[in-house]
């Protein structure tokens, strides 16, 4: 069964480019993604400088939660981003099939939720669709349509996750664009 959603947010500024991880366990980012943003418990994390030789300048950045737990203990709780506008982190790997890390795409401000989606190379490695082209419904609102089962989605990443993890009609085939 699915665990309740947890919102992981920044307690202080998290600098662009900071890497978290590696992500432990089996990587199934987006498996439980839906169009709805589900309320749930909140966890705050903050960034601080770690200097193993006690110098004044930052040697390496590390994220910890309010209890001082390392990222390995809570990184798996970060929600999948439904679209690029709400995405603050991207999942990356040094090598195909290697360990997966999350990298801050930009400075994440205090109070902002951490959300993650695949980098393009990692999405291609996992055969996750990289693009999704919207159509417009009768009200003019953007919708994303599964070209296998015709189910509609409000957000592009919800569609991508559906095609990869849930669509019984896709049978593991690569994502079709609307012009195919």
Secondary structure as UniProt FT lines:
FT   STRAND          6..10
FT   TURN            16..17
FT   STRAND          19..21
FT   TURN            29..32
FT   STRAND          41..50
FT   TURN            52..53
FT   STRAND          60..65
FT   TURN            66..67
FT   HELIX           71..73
FT   HELIX           75..77
FT   STRAND          79..80
FT   TURN            84..86
FT   STRAND          89..93
FT   TURN            96..97
FT   STRAND          100..104
FT   TURN            110..111
FT   STRAND          115..118
FT   HELIX           120..125
FT   TURN            126..127
FT   STRAND          135..136
FT   TURN            138..139
FT   STRAND          142..145
FT   TURN            147..149
FT   STRAND          152..153
FT   HELIX           156..161
FT   HELIX           162..166
FT   TURN            168..172
FT   TURN            178..179
//
